[in-house]
Protein backbone atom coordinates (compact mmCIF):
# COMPACT_ATOMS: atom_id res chain seq x y z
CA UNK A 1 0.00 0.00 0.00
CA UNK A 2 1.34 3.41 -0.93
CA UNK A 3 1.93 5.45 2.19
CA UNK A 4 0.83 9.07 2.29
CA UNK A 5 2.22 9.94 5.73
CA UNK A 6 5.90 8.97 5.70
CA UNK A 7 7.77 11.58 7.75
CA UNK A 8 7.94 12.36 11.43
CA UNK A 9 6.19 15.68 10.76
CA UNK A 10 3.36 13.86 8.96
CA UNK A 11 2.57 11.99 12.16
CA UNK A 12 2.30 15.14 14.29
CA UNK A 13 -1.01 15.57 16.07
CA UNK A 14 -3.09 18.59 17.05
CA UNK A 15 -4.24 18.98 20.64
CA UNK A 16 -6.03 21.77 22.43
CA UNK A 17 -4.05 22.64 25.52
CA UNK A 18 -6.84 23.26 28.00
CA UNK A 19 -5.00 23.37 31.33
CA UNK A 20 -3.10 26.47 32.42
CA UNK A 21 0.28 26.25 34.08
CA UNK A 22 -0.89 26.80 37.66
CA UNK A 23 -3.39 23.94 37.57
CA UNK A 24 -0.99 21.63 35.74
CA UNK A 25 1.92 22.29 38.11
CA UNK A 26 -0.27 21.87 41.19
CA UNK A 27 -1.74 18.64 39.80
CA UNK A 28 1.65 17.13 38.98
CA UNK A 29 3.13 18.09 42.35
CA UNK A 30 0.13 16.72 44.32
CA UNK A 31 -0.85 20.15 45.57
CA UNK A 32 -4.36 19.88 44.12
CA UNK A 33 -6.45 17.37 42.21
CA UNK A 34 -9.43 19.22 40.80
CA UNK A 35 -10.01 17.39 37.51
CA UNK A 36 -8.37 14.41 35.77
CA UNK A 37 -5.91 14.94 32.92
CA UNK A 38 -5.90 12.84 29.74
CA UNK A 39 -3.89 13.14 26.54
CA UNK A 40 -2.20 11.46 23.61
CA UNK A 41 1.57 11.78 23.97
CA UNK A 42 2.98 10.87 20.57
CA UNK A 43 0.14 9.96 18.19
CA UNK A 44 0.09 7.24 15.51
CA UNK A 45 3.00 5.10 14.38
CA UNK A 46 3.88 5.12 10.68
CA UNK A 47 1.25 3.29 8.63
CA UNK A 48 -1.67 3.78 11.01
CA UNK A 49 -3.01 6.89 9.30
CA UNK A 50 -3.31 4.90 6.08
CA UNK A 51 -5.24 2.21 7.94
CA UNK A 52 -7.60 4.73 9.48
CA UNK A 53 -8.05 6.57 6.19
CA UNK A 54 -9.15 3.29 4.59
CA UNK A 55 -11.61 2.82 7.49
CA UNK A 56 -13.24 6.17 6.81
CA UNK A 57 -11.42 8.51 9.18
CA UNK A 58 -12.04 12.23 8.79
CA UNK A 59 -9.19 14.74 8.53
CA UNK A 60 -9.87 15.74 12.14
CA UNK A 61 -9.51 12.11 13.23
CA UNK A 62 -6.28 11.72 11.30
CA UNK A 63 -4.64 14.70 12.98
CA UNK A 64 -6.35 13.79 16.31
CA UNK A 65 -7.86 17.27 16.70
CA UNK A 66 -11.39 15.87 17.05
CA UNK A 67 -10.62 13.89 20.18
CA UNK A 68 -11.20 15.18 23.67
CA UNK A 69 -7.98 15.63 25.58
CA UNK A 70 -7.31 17.61 28.71
CA UNK A 71 -3.64 18.41 29.06
CA UNK A 72 -1.21 21.16 29.95
CA UNK A 73 -0.07 24.01 27.73
CA UNK A 74 3.70 23.99 27.26
CA UNK A 75 6.20 26.51 25.95
CA UNK A 76 9.87 25.81 25.31
CA UNK A 77 12.57 28.45 25.68
CA UNK A 78 14.62 28.70 22.43
CA UNK A 79 18.09 27.98 23.80
CA UNK A 80 20.50 25.15 22.97
CA UNK A 81 22.21 23.12 25.71
CA UNK A 82 23.52 20.29 23.51
CA UNK A 83 25.57 19.73 20.34
CA UNK A 84 26.11 22.81 18.17
CA UNK A 85 27.64 23.21 14.73
CA UNK A 86 29.06 20.73 12.26
CA UNK A 87 28.51 20.57 8.50
CA UNK A 88 24.93 20.42 7.17
CA UNK A 89 23.39 16.98 6.87
CA UNK A 90 23.85 15.44 3.42
CA UNK A 91 22.22 12.57 1.55
CA UNK A 92 24.67 9.79 0.70
CA UNK A 93 22.26 7.33 -0.89
CA UNK A 94 18.53 7.14 -1.52
CA UNK A 95 16.41 4.36 -2.98
CA UNK A 96 12.72 3.48 -2.88
CA UNK A 97 13.40 1.52 0.32
CA UNK A 98 15.87 3.57 2.32
CA UNK A 99 17.75 6.81 2.72
CA UNK A 100 21.29 7.09 4.06
CA UNK A 101 22.59 10.45 5.24
CA UNK A 102 25.56 11.91 7.09
CA UNK A 103 24.44 14.10 9.99
CA UNK A 104 26.04 17.11 11.69
CA UNK A 105 27.85 14.82 14.13
CA UNK A 106 29.51 13.01 11.21
CA UNK A 107 27.47 9.83 11.71
CA UNK A 108 26.15 7.67 8.89
CA UNK A 109 22.40 7.53 9.45
CA UNK A 110 19.98 4.99 7.92
CA UNK A 111 16.21 5.21 7.70
CA UNK A 112 14.08 2.47 6.15
CA UNK A 113 11.21 4.12 4.31
CA UNK A 114 7.70 3.10 5.26
CA UNK A 115 8.85 1.51 8.53
CA UNK A 116 10.53 4.34 10.42
CA UNK A 117 10.44 8.12 10.64
CA UNK A 118 13.69 8.58 12.58
CA UNK A 119 17.08 7.58 11.19
CA UNK A 120 19.40 5.34 13.22
CA UNK A 121 23.19 5.78 13.40
CA UNK A 122 25.39 3.17 11.76
CA UNK A 123 28.63 4.57 13.24
CA UNK A 124 29.67 7.08 15.87
CA UNK A 125 32.32 9.82 16.16
CA UNK A 126 33.82 8.87 19.56
CA UNK A 127 35.63 5.69 20.54
CA UNK A 128 38.34 7.10 22.83
CA UNK A 129 39.49 10.25 24.59
CA UNK A 130 41.29 11.62 21.53
CA UNK A 131 38.08 11.34 19.51
CA UNK A 132 36.15 13.09 22.26
CA UNK A 133 38.63 15.95 22.48
CA UNK A 134 38.25 16.52 18.72
CA UNK A 135 34.49 17.10 19.04
CA UNK A 136 34.36 18.58 22.52
CA UNK A 137 34.08 22.16 21.21
CA UNK A 138 30.59 21.36 19.89
CA UNK A 139 29.38 21.26 23.50
CA UNK A 140 31.19 24.30 24.86
CA UNK A 141 29.45 27.51 25.87
CA UNK A 142 28.89 30.37 23.43
CA UNK A 143 26.46 33.22 22.91
CA UNK A 144 25.14 31.40 19.85
CA UNK A 145 23.27 29.07 22.20
CA UNK A 146 20.66 31.75 22.82
CA UNK A 147 17.98 31.95 20.16
CA UNK A 148 16.70 35.23 18.84
CA UNK A 149 14.32 36.93 21.30
CA UNK A 150 14.59 33.97 23.68
CA UNK A 151 13.70 36.08 26.70
CA UNK A 152 10.62 37.59 25.06
CA UNK A 153 9.49 34.14 23.95
CA UNK A 154 9.81 32.80 27.51
CA UNK A 155 7.86 35.73 28.96
CA UNK A 156 5.16 35.26 26.31
CA UNK A 157 4.75 31.61 27.32
CA UNK A 158 4.31 32.54 30.94
CA UNK A 159 1.86 35.35 30.21
CA UNK A 160 -0.19 32.96 28.05
CA UNK A 161 -0.46 30.47 30.92
CA UNK A 162 1.91 27.88 29.48
CA UNK A 163 4.32 25.72 31.49
CA UNK A 164 7.77 27.18 30.74
CA UNK A 165 10.16 24.36 29.84
CA UNK A 166 13.91 24.05 29.31
CA UNK A 167 15.84 20.92 28.42
CA UNK A 168 19.23 19.34 28.86
CA UNK A 169 20.91 16.52 26.93
CA UNK A 170 20.44 13.07 28.40
CA UNK A 171 23.12 11.90 30.80
CA UNK A 172 22.95 8.49 29.14
CA UNK A 173 21.50 9.47 25.78
CA UNK A 174 24.04 12.11 24.77
CA UNK A 175 27.14 9.97 25.38
CA UNK A 176 25.24 7.19 23.57
CA UNK A 177 24.77 9.51 20.58
CA UNK A 178 28.52 10.01 20.55
CA UNK A 179 29.65 6.43 21.19
CA UNK A 180 26.77 4.04 20.66
CA UNK A 181 25.24 1.95 23.41
CA UNK A 182 27.84 -0.83 23.50
CA UNK A 183 30.87 1.47 23.66
CA UNK A 184 29.24 3.68 26.30
CA UNK A 185 28.48 0.70 28.53
CA UNK A 186 32.11 -0.43 28.18
CA UNK A 187 33.39 3.10 28.83
CA UNK A 188 31.78 3.18 32.28
CA UNK A 189 34.45 0.62 33.20
CA UNK A 190 37.41 1.10 30.85
CA UNK A 191 37.25 4.87 30.20
CA UNK A 192 35.36 6.47 33.13
CA UNK A 193 37.43 9.65 32.88
CA UNK A 194 36.13 10.18 29.33
CA UNK A 195 32.50 9.73 30.37
CA UNK A 196 33.02 12.11 33.28
CA UNK A 197 34.58 14.71 30.99
CA UNK A 198 31.72 14.43 28.49
CA UNK A 199 29.12 14.99 31.19
CA UNK A 200 31.17 17.66 32.95
CA UNK A 201 31.50 19.58 29.67
CA UNK A 202 27.83 19.25 28.75
CA UNK A 203 26.82 20.02 32.32
CA UNK A 204 28.91 23.17 32.56
CA UNK A 205 27.41 24.55 29.36
CA UNK A 206 23.86 23.61 30.34
CA UNK A 207 24.35 25.16 33.77
CA UNK A 208 25.62 28.45 32.34
CA UNK A 209 22.85 28.67 29.75
CA UNK A 210 20.06 27.83 32.20
CA UNK A 211 21.54 29.98 34.95
CA UNK A 212 21.15 32.96 32.62
CA UNK A 213 17.68 31.91 31.47
CA UNK A 214 16.30 31.27 34.95
CA UNK A 215 17.71 34.56 36.24
CA UNK A 216 15.62 36.35 33.60
CA UNK A 217 12.44 34.23 33.48
CA UNK A 218 11.04 31.77 36.04
CA UNK A 219 11.31 28.19 34.74
CA UNK A 220 8.63 25.63 35.58
CA UNK A 221 10.01 22.36 34.20
CA UNK A 222 13.35 20.81 33.34
CA UNK A 223 13.10 18.04 30.73
CA UNK A 224 15.58 15.34 29.73
CA UNK A 225 15.41 12.60 27.08
CA UNK A 226 17.15 9.32 27.91
CA UNK A 227 15.48 6.30 26.23
CA UNK A 228 17.89 4.05 28.11
CA UNK A 229 15.85 0.90 28.71
CA UNK A 230 14.08 -1.97 27.01
CA UNK A 231 11.75 -4.68 28.26
CA UNK A 232 14.63 -6.41 30.04
CA UNK A 233 15.64 -3.30 31.97
CA UNK A 234 17.92 -0.25 31.79
CA UNK A 235 21.31 -0.16 30.04
CA UNK A 236 22.92 1.59 33.01
CA UNK A 237 22.39 0.54 36.60
CA UNK A 238 22.07 2.45 39.87
CA UNK A 239 25.82 2.60 40.41
CA UNK A 240 26.45 4.20 36.99
CA UNK A 241 23.63 6.66 37.57
CA UNK A 242 24.96 7.66 40.97
CA UNK A 243 28.53 8.04 39.71
CA UNK A 244 28.01 9.64 36.30
CA UNK A 245 24.46 10.85 35.61
CA UNK A 246 23.23 11.86 39.05
CA UNK A 247 25.82 14.60 39.70
CA UNK A 248 25.18 16.02 36.21
CA UNK A 249 21.43 16.15 36.83
CA UNK A 250 21.70 17.35 40.40
CA UNK A 251 23.83 20.43 39.76
CA UNK A 252 21.41 21.83 37.17
CA UNK A 253 18.22 20.79 38.95
CA UNK A 254 19.31 22.21 42.31
CA UNK A 255 19.91 25.61 40.69
CA UNK A 256 16.57 25.64 38.85
CA UNK A 257 14.62 24.28 41.83
CA UNK A 258 16.08 27.00 44.06
CA UNK A 259 14.63 29.51 41.57
CA UNK A 260 11.16 28.00 41.59
CA UNK A 261 11.19 25.14 39.07
CA UNK A 262 8.80 22.41 40.19
CA UNK A 263 9.02 19.54 37.70
CA UNK A 264 11.97 17.49 36.46
CA UNK A 265 10.58 15.25 33.72
CA UNK A 266 12.50 12.29 32.30
CA UNK A 267 11.55 10.54 29.05
CA UNK A 268 12.60 6.90 28.80
CA UNK A 269 10.91 3.90 27.28
CA UNK A 270 11.31 0.43 28.74
CA UNK A 271 11.56 -0.98 32.24
CA UNK A 272 13.08 1.70 34.46
CA UNK A 273 12.06 0.10 37.76
CA UNK A 274 15.60 -0.87 38.81
CA UNK A 275 16.82 2.73 38.56
CA UNK A 276 13.84 4.77 39.74
CA UNK A 277 15.30 5.27 43.25
CA UNK A 278 18.61 6.48 41.82
CA UNK A 279 16.87 8.96 39.55
CA UNK A 280 14.64 10.20 42.37
CA UNK A 281 17.83 10.89 44.32
CA UNK A 282 19.11 12.82 41.29
CA UNK A 283 16.04 15.08 41.35
CA UNK A 284 13.67 13.51 38.82
CA UNK A 285 10.04 13.77 39.94
CA UNK A 286 8.14 13.03 36.69
CA UNK A 287 8.60 10.12 34.27
CA UNK A 288 7.02 9.11 30.99
CA UNK A 289 5.74 7.17 29.04
CA UNK A 290 5.53 4.35 31.65
CA UNK A 291 5.23 1.39 29.27
CA UNK A 292 2.95 -1.30 30.64
CA UNK A 293 4.43 -4.02 28.42
CA UNK A 294 7.83 -3.21 29.98
CA UNK A 295 6.63 -3.77 33.56
CA UNK A 296 6.01 -0.06 34.27
CA UNK A 297 2.70 -0.58 36.05
CA UNK A 298 1.57 2.86 37.16
CA UNK A 299 -0.71 1.49 39.89
CA UNK A 300 2.12 -0.47 41.50
CA UNK A 301 4.62 2.37 41.01
CA UNK A 302 2.26 4.84 42.68
CA UNK A 303 1.84 2.46 45.60
CA UNK A 304 5.62 2.17 45.91
CA UNK A 305 6.69 5.81 45.51
CA UNK A 306 3.57 7.78 46.40
CA UNK A 307 3.91 11.50 45.86
CA UNK A 308 7.63 11.33 45.13
CA UNK A 309 6.93 10.50 41.49
CA UNK A 310 4.36 11.87 39.04
CA UNK A 311 4.04 10.50 35.53
CA UNK A 312 2.16 10.57 32.27
CA UNK A 313 1.25 7.70 29.97
CA UNK A 314 0.77 4.30 31.58
CA UNK A 315 -2.12 2.86 29.54
CA UNK A 316 -0.93 -0.17 27.58
CA UNK A 317 -0.96 0.82 23.90
CA UNK A 318 -1.23 -2.82 22.81
CA UNK A 319 -4.56 -3.30 24.59
CA UNK A 320 -6.45 -0.95 22.29
CA UNK A 321 -5.96 -3.21 19.27
CA UNK A 322 -7.56 -6.12 21.13
CA UNK A 323 -11.18 -6.61 22.21
CA UNK A 324 -13.31 -3.90 23.76
CA UNK A 325 -13.62 -6.03 26.87
CA UNK A 326 -9.85 -5.97 27.25
CA UNK A 327 -9.80 -2.21 26.71
CA UNK A 328 -12.36 -1.75 29.49
CA UNK A 329 -10.40 -4.04 31.83
CA UNK A 330 -7.21 -2.03 31.28
CA UNK A 331 -8.95 1.29 31.85
CA UNK A 332 -10.83 0.07 34.93
CA UNK A 333 -7.53 -1.07 36.43
CA UNK A 334 -5.51 2.06 35.70
CA UNK A 335 -7.90 5.00 35.79
CA UNK A 336 -9.65 4.86 39.21
CA UNK A 337 -6.51 4.94 41.39
CA UNK A 338 -4.94 7.66 39.23
CA UNK A 339 -8.04 9.88 39.38
CA UNK A 340 -8.05 9.43 43.15
CA UNK A 341 -4.36 10.20 43.69
CA UNK A 342 -3.65 12.85 41.02
CA UNK A 343 -0.07 13.44 39.90
CA UNK A 344 -0.77 11.68 36.60
CA UNK A 345 -1.76 12.54 33.03
CA UNK A 346 -3.42 9.39 31.71
CA UNK A 347 -2.37 8.48 28.17
CA UNK A 348 -1.25 5.61 25.98
CA UNK A 349 2.30 4.62 26.84
CA UNK A 350 3.75 5.41 23.40
CA UNK A 351 2.65 5.70 19.79
CA UNK A 352 -0.65 4.15 18.75
CA UNK A 353 0.33 0.81 17.17
CA UNK A 354 -0.58 -0.45 13.72
CA UNK A 355 -3.58 -2.73 13.76
CA UNK A 356 -5.52 -0.45 16.11
CA UNK A 357 -8.91 -0.03 14.47
CA UNK A 358 -10.44 3.42 14.22
CA UNK A 359 -13.52 2.07 15.98
CA UNK A 360 -11.40 0.79 18.88
CA UNK A 361 -9.63 4.13 19.27
CA UNK A 362 -12.92 6.01 19.32
CA UNK A 363 -14.20 3.54 21.92
CA UNK A 364 -11.03 3.90 24.00
CA UNK A 365 -11.29 7.69 24.23
CA UNK A 366 -15.02 7.66 25.02
CA UNK A 367 -14.68 4.90 27.62
CA UNK A 368 -11.69 6.59 29.27
CA UNK A 369 -13.71 9.77 29.77
CA UNK A 370 -16.71 7.82 31.00
CA UNK A 371 -14.59 6.18 33.71
CA UNK A 372 -12.68 9.37 34.58
CA UNK A 373 -15.87 11.38 35.02
CA UNK A 374 -17.48 8.59 37.05
CA UNK A 375 -14.49 8.37 39.39
CA UNK A 376 -14.13 12.13 39.62
CA UNK A 377 -17.77 12.41 40.73
CA UNK A 378 -17.16 9.82 43.46
CA UNK A 379 -14.31 11.73 45.10
C-alpha positions in Angstrom: 0.0 0.0 0.0 1.3 3.4 -0.9 1.9 5.4 2.2 0.8 9.1 2.3 2.2 9.9 5.7 5.9 9.0 5.7 7.8 11.6 7.7 7.9 12.4 11.4 6.2 15.7 10.8 3.4 13.9 9.0 2.6 12.0 12.2 2.3 15.1 14.3 -1.0 15.6 16.1 -3.1 18.6 17.1 -4.2 19.0 20.6 -6.0 21.8 22.4 -4.0 22.6 25.5 -6.8 23.3 28.0 -5.0 23.4 31.3 -3.1 26.5 32.4 0.3 26.2 34.1 -0.9 26.8 37.7 -3.4 23.9 37.6 -1.0 21.6 35.7 1.9 22.3 38.1 -0.3 21.9 41.2 -1.7 18.6 39.8 1.7 17.1 39.0 3.1 18.1 42.3 0.1 16.7 44.3 -0.9 20.2 45.6 -4.4 19.9 44.1 -6.5 17.4 42.2 -9.4 19.2 40.8 -10.0 17.4 37.5 -8.4 14.4 35.8 -5.9 14.9 32.9 -5.9 12.8 29.7 -3.9 13.1 26.5 -2.2 11.5 23.6 1.6 11.8 24.0 3.0 10.9 20.6 0.1 10.0 18.2 0.1 7.2 15.5 3.0 5.1 14.4 3.9 5.1 10.7 1.3 3.3 8.6 -1.7 3.8 11.0 -3.0 6.9 9.3 -3.3 4.9 6.1 -5.2 2.2 7.9 -7.6 4.7 9.5 -8.0 6.6 6.2 -9.1 3.3 4.6 -11.6 2.8 7.5 -13.2 6.2 6.8 -11.4 8.5 9.2 -12.0 12.2 8.8 -9.2 14.7 8.5 -9.9 15.7 12.1 -9.5 12.1 13.2 -6.3 11.7 11.3 -4.6 14.7 13.0 -6.4 13.8 16.3 -7.9 17.3 16.7 -11.4 15.9 17.0 -10.6 13.9 20.2 -11.2 15.2 23.7 -8.0 15.6 25.6 -7.3 17.6 28.7 -3.6 18.4 29.1 -1.2 21.2 29.9 -0.1 24.0 27.7 3.7 24.0 27.3 6.2 26.5 26.0 9.9 25.8 25.3 12.6 28.4 25.7 14.6 28.7 22.4 18.1 28.0 23.8 20.5 25.1 23.0 22.2 23.1 25.7 23.5 20.3 23.5 25.6 19.7 20.3 26.1 22.8 18.2 27.6 23.2 14.7 29.1 20.7 12.3 28.5 20.6 8.5 24.9 20.4 7.2 23.4 17.0 6.9 23.8 15.4 3.4 22.2 12.6 1.6 24.7 9.8 0.7 22.3 7.3 -0.9 18.5 7.1 -1.5 16.4 4.4 -3.0 12.7 3.5 -2.9 13.4 1.5 0.3 15.9 3.6 2.3 17.7 6.8 2.7 21.3 7.1 4.1 22.6 10.4 5.2 25.6 11.9 7.1 24.4 14.1 10.0 26.0 17.1 11.7 27.8 14.8 14.1 29.5 13.0 11.2 27.5 9.8 11.7 26.1 7.7 8.9 22.4 7.5 9.4 20.0 5.0 7.9 16.2 5.2 7.7 14.1 2.5 6.1 11.2 4.1 4.3 7.7 3.1 5.3 8.9 1.5 8.5 10.5 4.3 10.4 10.4 8.1 10.6 13.7 8.6 12.6 17.1 7.6 11.2 19.4 5.3 13.2 23.2 5.8 13.4 25.4 3.2 11.8 28.6 4.6 13.2 29.7 7.1 15.9 32.3 9.8 16.2 33.8 8.9 19.6 35.6 5.7 20.5 38.3 7.1 22.8 39.5 10.2 24.6 41.3 11.6 21.5 38.1 11.3 19.5 36.1 13.1 22.3 38.6 15.9 22.5 38.2 16.5 18.7 34.5 17.1 19.0 34.4 18.6 22.5 34.1 22.2 21.2 30.6 21.4 19.9 29.4 21.3 23.5 31.2 24.3 24.9 29.5 27.5 25.9 28.9 30.4 23.4 26.5 33.2 22.9 25.1 31.4 19.9 23.3 29.1 22.2 20.7 31.7 22.8 18.0 32.0 20.2 16.7 35.2 18.8 14.3 36.9 21.3 14.6 34.0 23.7 13.7 36.1 26.7 10.6 37.6 25.1 9.5 34.1 24.0 9.8 32.8 27.5 7.9 35.7 29.0 5.2 35.3 26.3 4.7 31.6 27.3 4.3 32.5 30.9 1.9 35.3 30.2 -0.2 33.0 28.0 -0.5 30.5 30.9 1.9 27.9 29.5 4.3 25.7 31.5 7.8 27.2 30.7 10.2 24.4 29.8 13.9 24.0 29.3 15.8 20.9 28.4 19.2 19.3 28.9 20.9 16.5 26.9 20.4 13.1 28.4 23.1 11.9 30.8 22.9 8.5 29.1 21.5 9.5 25.8 24.0 12.1 24.8 27.1 10.0 25.4 25.2 7.2 23.6 24.8 9.5 20.6 28.5 10.0 20.5 29.7 6.4 21.2 26.8 4.0 20.7 25.2 1.9 23.4 27.8 -0.8 23.5 30.9 1.5 23.7 29.2 3.7 26.3 28.5 0.7 28.5 32.1 -0.4 28.2 33.4 3.1 28.8 31.8 3.2 32.3 34.4 0.6 33.2 37.4 1.1 30.9 37.2 4.9 30.2 35.4 6.5 33.1 37.4 9.6 32.9 36.1 10.2 29.3 32.5 9.7 30.4 33.0 12.1 33.3 34.6 14.7 31.0 31.7 14.4 28.5 29.1 15.0 31.2 31.2 17.7 33.0 31.5 19.6 29.7 27.8 19.3 28.7 26.8 20.0 32.3 28.9 23.2 32.6 27.4 24.6 29.4 23.9 23.6 30.3 24.4 25.2 33.8 25.6 28.4 32.3 22.8 28.7 29.8 20.1 27.8 32.2 21.5 30.0 35.0 21.1 33.0 32.6 17.7 31.9 31.5 16.3 31.3 34.9 17.7 34.6 36.2 15.6 36.4 33.6 12.4 34.2 33.5 11.0 31.8 36.0 11.3 28.2 34.7 8.6 25.6 35.6 10.0 22.4 34.2 13.4 20.8 33.3 13.1 18.0 30.7 15.6 15.3 29.7 15.4 12.6 27.1 17.2 9.3 27.9 15.5 6.3 26.2 17.9 4.1 28.1 15.9 0.9 28.7 14.1 -2.0 27.0 11.8 -4.7 28.3 14.6 -6.4 30.0 15.6 -3.3 32.0 17.9 -0.3 31.8 21.3 -0.2 30.0 22.9 1.6 33.0 22.4 0.5 36.6 22.1 2.4 39.9 25.8 2.6 40.4 26.5 4.2 37.0 23.6 6.7 37.6 25.0 7.7 41.0 28.5 8.0 39.7 28.0 9.6 36.3 24.5 10.8 35.6 23.2 11.9 39.0 25.8 14.6 39.7 25.2 16.0 36.2 21.4 16.1 36.8 21.7 17.4 40.4 23.8 20.4 39.8 21.4 21.8 37.2 18.2 20.8 39.0 19.3 22.2 42.3 19.9 25.6 40.7 16.6 25.6 38.8 14.6 24.3 41.8 16.1 27.0 44.1 14.6 29.5 41.6 11.2 28.0 41.6 11.2 25.1 39.1 8.8 22.4 40.2 9.0 19.5 37.7 12.0 17.5 36.5 10.6 15.2 33.7 12.5 12.3 32.3 11.5 10.5 29.0 12.6 6.9 28.8 10.9 3.9 27.3 11.3 0.4 28.7 11.6 -1.0 32.2 13.1 1.7 34.5 12.1 0.1 37.8 15.6 -0.9 38.8 16.8 2.7 38.6 13.8 4.8 39.7 15.3 5.3 43.2 18.6 6.5 41.8 16.9 9.0 39.5 14.6 10.2 42.4 17.8 10.9 44.3 19.1 12.8 41.3 16.0 15.1 41.4 13.7 13.5 38.8 10.0 13.8 39.9 8.1 13.0 36.7 8.6 10.1 34.3 7.0 9.1 31.0 5.7 7.2 29.0 5.5 4.4 31.6 5.2 1.4 29.3 2.9 -1.3 30.6 4.4 -4.0 28.4 7.8 -3.2 30.0 6.6 -3.8 33.6 6.0 -0.1 34.3 2.7 -0.6 36.1 1.6 2.9 37.2 -0.7 1.5 39.9 2.1 -0.5 41.5 4.6 2.4 41.0 2.3 4.8 42.7 1.8 2.5 45.6 5.6 2.2 45.9 6.7 5.8 45.5 3.6 7.8 46.4 3.9 11.5 45.9 7.6 11.3 45.1 6.9 10.5 41.5 4.4 11.9 39.0 4.0 10.5 35.5 2.2 10.6 32.3 1.3 7.7 30.0 0.8 4.3 31.6 -2.1 2.9 29.5 -0.9 -0.2 27.6 -1.0 0.8 23.9 -1.2 -2.8 22.8 -4.6 -3.3 24.6 -6.4 -1.0 22.3 -6.0 -3.2 19.3 -7.6 -6.1 21.1 -11.2 -6.6 22.2 -13.3 -3.9 23.8 -13.6 -6.0 26.9 -9.8 -6.0 27.2 -9.8 -2.2 26.7 -12.4 -1.8 29.5 -10.4 -4.0 31.8 -7.2 -2.0 31.3 -8.9 1.3 31.8 -10.8 0.1 34.9 -7.5 -1.1 36.4 -5.5 2.1 35.7 -7.9 5.0 35.8 -9.7 4.9 39.2 -6.5 4.9 41.4 -4.9 7.7 39.2 -8.0 9.9 39.4 -8.1 9.4 43.1 -4.4 10.2 43.7 -3.6 12.8 41.0 -0.1 13.4 39.9 -0.8 11.7 36.6 -1.8 12.5 33.0 -3.4 9.4 31.7 -2.4 8.5 28.2 -1.2 5.6 26.0 2.3 4.6 26.8 3.8 5.4 23.4 2.6 5.7 19.8 -0.7 4.2 18.8 0.3 0.8 17.2 -0.6 -0.4 13.7 -3.6 -2.7 13.8 -5.5 -0.5 16.1 -8.9 0.0 14.5 -10.4 3.4 14.2 -13.5 2.1 16.0 -11.4 0.8 18.9 -9.6 4.1 19.3 -12.9 6.0 19.3 -14.2 3.5 21.9 -11.0 3.9 24.0 -11.3 7.7 24.2 -15.0 7.7 25.0 -14.7 4.9 27.6 -11.7 6.6 29.3 -13.7 9.8 29.8 -16.7 7.8 31.0 -14.6 6.2 33.7 -12.7 9.4 34.6 -15.9 11.4 35.0 -17.5 8.6 37.1 -14.5 8.4 39.4 -14.1 12.1 39.6 -17.8 12.4 40.7 -17.2 9.8 43.5 -14.3 11.7 45.1 
